Amino acid sequence: PHAKVDALFNWPEDHNEAFAADLVVPDPEVKVFNLSKSDEFFIIASDGLWDVVGAEDAVVKTRSSLYAGKSPYEAAEELCDLALKLGSSDNVTVIVVKLLDACSQRSP
């Protein structure tokens, strides 16, 4: 912590950032939700996504991808690409789980 670790991050050359946290956090943030019949999908992602993409924007992007006929894998890949384009400097991992009943009953 608090040491420059340029080898691990893709910082711009003139940065003055120092990494001030543990590289691996063993305590994940966990939220518990009850699913309903109207739920279409859920997104599980690392903070590399959430640091640069808000939850509402991620839902809109994922819904658009799924309604366009893309697979959950493709929707997750698009969210990863978006996070990287927006400058995420953390690892970006995304899983999209499509709930078949809700998605098959809705139209865009």
mmCIF file of the C-alpha atoms, coordinates in Angstrom:
data_MODEL
# 
_entry.id   MODEL 
# 
loop_
_atom_site.group_PDB 
_atom_site.id 
_atom_site.type_symbol 
_atom_site.label_atom_id 
_atom_site.label_alt_id 
_atom_site.label_comp_id 
_atom_site.label_asym_id 
_atom_site.label_entity_id 
_atom_site.label_seq_id 
_atom_site.pdbx_PDB_ins_code 
_atom_site.Cartn_x 
_atom_site.Cartn_y 
_atom_site.Cartn_z 
_atom_site.occupancy 
_atom_site.B_iso_or_equiv 
_atom_site.pdbx_formal_charge 
_atom_site.auth_seq_id 
_atom_site.auth_comp_id 
_atom_site.auth_asym_id 
_atom_site.auth_atom_id 
_atom_site.pdbx_PDB_model_num 
ATOM 1   C CA . PRO A 1 1   ? 0.000   0.000   0.000   1.00 0.00 ? 1   PRO A CA 1 
ATOM 2   C CA . HIS A 1 2   ? 0.962   3.619   -0.726  1.00 0.00 ? 2   HIS A CA 1 
ATOM 3   C CA . ALA A 1 3   ? 3.768   2.624   -3.091  1.00 0.00 ? 3   ALA A CA 1 
ATOM 4   C CA . LYS A 1 4   ? 3.990   3.356   -6.808  1.00 0.00 ? 4   LYS A CA 1 
ATOM 5   C CA . VAL A 1 5   ? 3.200   0.181   -8.727  1.00 0.00 ? 5   VAL A CA 1 
ATOM 6   C CA . ASP A 1 6   ? 3.443   1.302   -12.334 1.00 0.00 ? 6   ASP A CA 1 
ATOM 7   C CA . ALA A 1 7   ? 4.103   -2.235  -13.544 1.00 0.00 ? 7   ALA A CA 1 
ATOM 8   C CA . LEU A 1 8   ? 0.594   -3.306  -12.502 1.00 0.00 ? 8   LEU A CA 1 
ATOM 9   C CA . PHE A 1 9   ? -1.444  -0.419  -13.872 1.00 0.00 ? 9   PHE A CA 1 
ATOM 10  C CA . ASN A 1 10  ? -1.813  1.317   -17.183 1.00 0.00 ? 10  ASN A CA 1 
ATOM 11  C CA . TRP A 1 11  ? -1.457  4.879   -15.823 1.00 0.00 ? 11  TRP A CA 1 
ATOM 12  C CA . PRO A 1 12  ? -0.606  7.787   -18.134 1.00 0.00 ? 12  PRO A CA 1 
ATOM 13  C CA . GLU A 1 13  ? 3.110   8.632   -18.105 1.00 0.00 ? 13  GLU A CA 1 
ATOM 14  C CA . ASP A 1 14  ? 2.694   11.868  -16.122 1.00 0.00 ? 14  ASP A CA 1 
ATOM 15  C CA . HIS A 1 15  ? 0.511   10.397  -13.360 1.00 0.00 ? 15  HIS A CA 1 
ATOM 16  C CA . ASN A 1 16  ? 1.187   10.964  -9.701  1.00 0.00 ? 16  ASN A CA 1 
ATOM 17  C CA . GLU A 1 17  ? -1.064  8.217   -8.421  1.00 0.00 ? 17  GLU A CA 1 
ATOM 18  C CA . ALA A 1 18  ? 0.083   5.871   -5.693  1.00 0.00 ? 18  ALA A CA 1 
ATOM 19  C CA . PHE A 1 19  ? -1.798  2.653   -5.083  1.00 0.00 ? 19  PHE A CA 1 
ATOM 20  C CA . ALA A 1 20  ? -3.308  2.937   -1.617  1.00 0.00 ? 20  ALA A CA 1 
ATOM 21  C CA . ALA A 1 21  ? -5.069  -0.367  -1.062  1.00 0.00 ? 21  ALA A CA 1 
ATOM 22  C CA . ASP A 1 22  ? -4.518  -4.083  -1.022  1.00 0.00 ? 22  ASP A CA 1 
ATOM 23  C CA . LEU A 1 23  ? -4.140  -5.707  -4.426  1.00 0.00 ? 23  LEU A CA 1 
ATOM 24  C CA . VAL A 1 24  ? -6.531  -8.483  -3.429  1.00 0.00 ? 24  VAL A CA 1 
ATOM 25  C CA . VAL A 1 25  ? -9.484  -7.924  -1.121  1.00 0.00 ? 25  VAL A CA 1 
ATOM 26  C CA . PRO A 1 26  ? -10.645 -11.187 0.481   1.00 0.00 ? 26  PRO A CA 1 
ATOM 27  C CA . ASP A 1 27  ? -13.995 -9.773  1.655   1.00 0.00 ? 27  ASP A CA 1 
ATOM 28  C CA . PRO A 1 28  ? -16.373 -9.349  -1.287  1.00 0.00 ? 28  PRO A CA 1 
ATOM 29  C CA . GLU A 1 29  ? -19.332 -7.011  -1.150  1.00 0.00 ? 29  GLU A CA 1 
ATOM 30  C CA . VAL A 1 30  ? -22.411 -9.230  -1.122  1.00 0.00 ? 30  VAL A CA 1 
ATOM 31  C CA . LYS A 1 31  ? -26.018 -8.189  -1.604  1.00 0.00 ? 31  LYS A CA 1 
ATOM 32  C CA . VAL A 1 32  ? -28.998 -10.525 -1.333  1.00 0.00 ? 32  VAL A CA 1 
ATOM 33  C CA . PHE A 1 33  ? -32.094 -9.966  -3.466  1.00 0.00 ? 33  PHE A CA 1 
ATOM 34  C CA . ASN A 1 34  ? -35.342 -11.851 -3.883  1.00 0.00 ? 34  ASN A CA 1 
ATOM 35  C CA . LEU A 1 35  ? -36.033 -12.474 -7.555  1.00 0.00 ? 35  LEU A CA 1 
ATOM 36  C CA . SER A 1 36  ? -39.481 -11.903 -9.004  1.00 0.00 ? 36  SER A CA 1 
ATOM 37  C CA . LYS A 1 37  ? -41.154 -13.017 -12.215 1.00 0.00 ? 37  LYS A CA 1 
ATOM 38  C CA . SER A 1 38  ? -40.550 -9.586  -13.721 1.00 0.00 ? 38  SER A CA 1 
ATOM 39  C CA . ASP A 1 39  ? -36.750 -9.763  -13.287 1.00 0.00 ? 39  ASP A CA 1 
ATOM 40  C CA . GLU A 1 40  ? -35.052 -10.139 -16.666 1.00 0.00 ? 40  GLU A CA 1 
ATOM 41  C CA . PHE A 1 41  ? -31.396 -10.684 -15.773 1.00 0.00 ? 41  PHE A CA 1 
ATOM 42  C CA . PHE A 1 42  ? -28.773 -9.827  -13.235 1.00 0.00 ? 42  PHE A CA 1 
ATOM 43  C CA . ILE A 1 43  ? -25.223 -8.571  -13.511 1.00 0.00 ? 43  ILE A CA 1 
ATOM 44  C CA . ILE A 1 44  ? -22.383 -9.787  -11.322 1.00 0.00 ? 44  ILE A CA 1 
ATOM 45  C CA . ALA A 1 45  ? -19.269 -7.660  -11.753 1.00 0.00 ? 45  ALA A CA 1 
ATOM 46  C CA . SER A 1 46  ? -16.048 -6.550  -10.150 1.00 0.00 ? 46  SER A CA 1 
ATOM 47  C CA . ASP A 1 47  ? -15.529 -2.968  -9.087  1.00 0.00 ? 47  ASP A CA 1 
ATOM 48  C CA . GLY A 1 48  ? -13.591 -2.379  -12.303 1.00 0.00 ? 48  GLY A CA 1 
ATOM 49  C CA . LEU A 1 49  ? -17.013 -2.066  -13.953 1.00 0.00 ? 49  LEU A CA 1 
ATOM 50  C CA . TRP A 1 50  ? -18.849 -0.294  -11.128 1.00 0.00 ? 50  TRP A CA 1 
ATOM 51  C CA . ASP A 1 51  ? -16.101 2.314   -10.716 1.00 0.00 ? 51  ASP A CA 1 
ATOM 52  C CA . VAL A 1 52  ? -16.901 3.756   -14.160 1.00 0.00 ? 52  VAL A CA 1 
ATOM 53  C CA . VAL A 1 53  ? -20.406 2.505   -15.099 1.00 0.00 ? 53  VAL A CA 1 
ATOM 54  C CA . GLY A 1 54  ? -23.448 3.190   -12.952 1.00 0.00 ? 54  GLY A CA 1 
ATOM 55  C CA . ALA A 1 55  ? -25.916 0.409   -12.191 1.00 0.00 ? 55  ALA A CA 1 
ATOM 56  C CA . GLU A 1 56  ? -28.705 2.038   -14.209 1.00 0.00 ? 56  GLU A CA 1 
ATOM 57  C CA . ASP A 1 57  ? -26.452 2.473   -17.251 1.00 0.00 ? 57  ASP A CA 1 
ATOM 58  C CA . ALA A 1 58  ? -25.286 -1.139  -16.979 1.00 0.00 ? 58  ALA A CA 1 
ATOM 59  C CA . VAL A 1 59  ? -28.903 -2.337  -16.904 1.00 0.00 ? 59  VAL A CA 1 
ATOM 60  C CA . VAL A 1 60  ? -29.870 -0.221  -19.928 1.00 0.00 ? 60  VAL A CA 1 
ATOM 61  C CA . LYS A 1 61  ? -26.841 -1.466  -21.903 1.00 0.00 ? 61  LYS A CA 1 
ATOM 62  C CA . THR A 1 62  ? -27.445 -5.106  -20.946 1.00 0.00 ? 62  THR A CA 1 
ATOM 63  C CA . ARG A 1 63  ? -31.160 -4.954  -21.710 1.00 0.00 ? 63  ARG A CA 1 
ATOM 64  C CA . SER A 1 64  ? -30.424 -3.427  -25.110 1.00 0.00 ? 64  SER A CA 1 
ATOM 65  C CA . SER A 1 65  ? -27.877 -6.149  -25.887 1.00 0.00 ? 65  SER A CA 1 
ATOM 66  C CA . LEU A 1 66  ? -30.177 -8.996  -24.842 1.00 0.00 ? 66  LEU A CA 1 
ATOM 67  C CA . TYR A 1 67  ? -33.171 -7.594  -26.732 1.00 0.00 ? 67  TYR A CA 1 
ATOM 68  C CA . ALA A 1 68  ? -30.945 -7.275  -29.808 1.00 0.00 ? 68  ALA A CA 1 
ATOM 69  C CA . GLY A 1 69  ? -30.511 -11.047 -29.653 1.00 0.00 ? 69  GLY A CA 1 
ATOM 70  C CA . LYS A 1 70  ? -27.033 -11.098 -28.151 1.00 0.00 ? 70  LYS A CA 1 
ATOM 71  C CA . SER A 1 71  ? -26.057 -13.790 -25.674 1.00 0.00 ? 71  SER A CA 1 
ATOM 72  C CA . PRO A 1 72  ? -25.403 -13.045 -22.001 1.00 0.00 ? 72  PRO A CA 1 
ATOM 73  C CA . TYR A 1 73  ? -21.711 -13.658 -22.764 1.00 0.00 ? 73  TYR A CA 1 
ATOM 74  C CA . GLU A 1 74  ? -21.775 -10.989 -25.491 1.00 0.00 ? 74  GLU A CA 1 
ATOM 75  C CA . ALA A 1 75  ? -23.655 -8.574  -23.219 1.00 0.00 ? 75  ALA A CA 1 
ATOM 76  C CA . ALA A 1 76  ? -21.030 -9.081  -20.497 1.00 0.00 ? 76  ALA A CA 1 
ATOM 77  C CA . GLU A 1 77  ? -18.223 -8.595  -23.005 1.00 0.00 ? 77  GLU A CA 1 
ATOM 78  C CA . GLU A 1 78  ? -19.775 -5.309  -24.148 1.00 0.00 ? 78  GLU A CA 1 
ATOM 79  C CA . LEU A 1 79  ? -19.930 -4.083  -20.534 1.00 0.00 ? 79  LEU A CA 1 
ATOM 80  C CA . CYS A 1 80  ? -16.247 -4.998  -20.080 1.00 0.00 ? 80  CYS A CA 1 
ATOM 81  C CA . ASP A 1 81  ? -15.336 -3.132  -23.255 1.00 0.00 ? 81  ASP A CA 1 
ATOM 82  C CA . LEU A 1 82  ? -17.348 -0.111  -22.107 1.00 0.00 ? 82  LEU A CA 1 
ATOM 83  C CA . ALA A 1 83  ? -15.584 -0.035  -18.728 1.00 0.00 ? 83  ALA A CA 1 
ATOM 84  C CA . LEU A 1 84  ? -12.180 -0.161  -20.403 1.00 0.00 ? 84  LEU A CA 1 
ATOM 85  C CA . LYS A 1 85  ? -13.136 2.584   -22.877 1.00 0.00 ? 85  LYS A CA 1 
ATOM 86  C CA . LEU A 1 86  ? -14.279 4.735   -19.959 1.00 0.00 ? 86  LEU A CA 1 
ATOM 87  C CA . GLY A 1 87  ? -10.850 4.360   -18.370 1.00 0.00 ? 87  GLY A CA 1 
ATOM 88  C CA . SER A 1 88  ? -11.276 1.746   -15.662 1.00 0.00 ? 88  SER A CA 1 
ATOM 89  C CA . SER A 1 89  ? -7.874  1.159   -14.108 1.00 0.00 ? 89  SER A CA 1 
ATOM 90  C CA . ASP A 1 90  ? -9.001  -1.906  -12.154 1.00 0.00 ? 90  ASP A CA 1 
ATOM 91  C CA . ASN A 1 91  ? -9.621  -5.443  -13.307 1.00 0.00 ? 91  ASN A CA 1 
ATOM 92  C CA . VAL A 1 92  ? -12.974 -5.778  -15.049 1.00 0.00 ? 92  VAL A CA 1 
ATOM 93  C CA . THR A 1 93  ? -14.950 -8.993  -14.692 1.00 0.00 ? 93  THR A CA 1 
ATOM 94  C CA . VAL A 1 94  ? -18.613 -9.237  -15.678 1.00 0.00 ? 94  VAL A CA 1 
ATOM 95  C CA . ILE A 1 95  ? -21.144 -12.060 -15.670 1.00 0.00 ? 95  ILE A CA 1 
ATOM 96  C CA . VAL A 1 96  ? -24.648 -11.549 -17.078 1.00 0.00 ? 96  VAL A CA 1 
ATOM 97  C CA . VAL A 1 97  ? -27.260 -14.097 -16.047 1.00 0.00 ? 97  VAL A CA 1 
ATOM 98  C CA . LYS A 1 98  ? -30.351 -14.053 -18.233 1.00 0.00 ? 98  LYS A CA 1 
ATOM 99  C CA . LEU A 1 99  ? -33.571 -15.197 -16.592 1.00 0.00 ? 99  LEU A CA 1 
ATOM 100 C CA . LEU A 1 100 ? -35.321 -16.950 -19.433 1.00 0.00 ? 100 LEU A CA 1 
ATOM 101 C CA . ASP A 1 101 ? -38.945 -16.543 -18.411 1.00 0.00 ? 101 ASP A CA 1 
ATOM 102 C CA . ALA A 1 102 ? -38.826 -12.782 -18.004 1.00 0.00 ? 102 ALA A CA 1 
ATOM 103 C CA . CYS A 1 103 ? -36.731 -12.114 -21.118 1.00 0.00 ? 103 CYS A CA 1 
ATOM 104 C CA . SER A 1 104 ? -38.796 -14.376 -23.339 1.00 0.00 ? 104 SER A CA 1 
ATOM 105 C CA . GLN A 1 105 ? -42.065 -12.715 -22.295 1.00 0.00 ? 105 GLN A CA 1 
ATOM 106 C CA . ARG A 1 106 ? -40.949 -9.146  -22.977 1.00 0.00 ? 106 ARG A CA 1 
ATOM 107 C CA . SER A 1 107 ? -40.387 -7.256  -26.145 1.00 0.00 ? 107 SER A CA 1 
ATOM 108 C CA . PRO A 1 108 ? -38.114 -4.215  -26.492 1.00 0.00 ? 108 PRO A CA 1 
# 
